[in-house]
Amino acid sequence: VAKDLGLQLPALRDGGVRIIDRGRTQYFSLHGQTGHLVTAERIDREQLCGSVQQCVLRCEVIVEGEM
């Protein structure tokens, strides 16, 4: 995420970037040392989507301040 947005890692660590998931569970987070998008916990596809063929988890990356 840091590389794709052209941000330095301190911008991530200082709270300038947040991941927002839809729903109550936070499935994704940013790794503070690498800037990678990582899963925050185990994701159970069957529990989330049941028998639906295509299962999509959406999240938003919020960048505070100027880019």
Secondary structure, DSSP 8 states (H G I E B T S, - for coil): -HHHHT--HHHHHTT-EEEEESSS---EEE-TTT--EEESS---HHHHHTT-SS----EEEEE-S--
